[in-house]
């Protein structure tokens, strides 16, 4: 994971490709469970009990990409995106 800049984007990001990289591969077991490797949990500061939002993208009516975002980080992203719009709505 790259560090975030003041603008909230990964440093050196020029579109999504500039920020993303394959960290590791995981296997889904027969119950649909997978384990995030310890090294990834440590780098991302994910601890037992942390909540992660699952965000998916579809292409041709199939999910092609899945991202995990810490719930508290996701809440901040939503506030930043919707906050100005909600302020405008409450003024009218």
Order of alpha helices (4+ residues) and beta strands (2+ residues): alpha-beta-beta-alpha
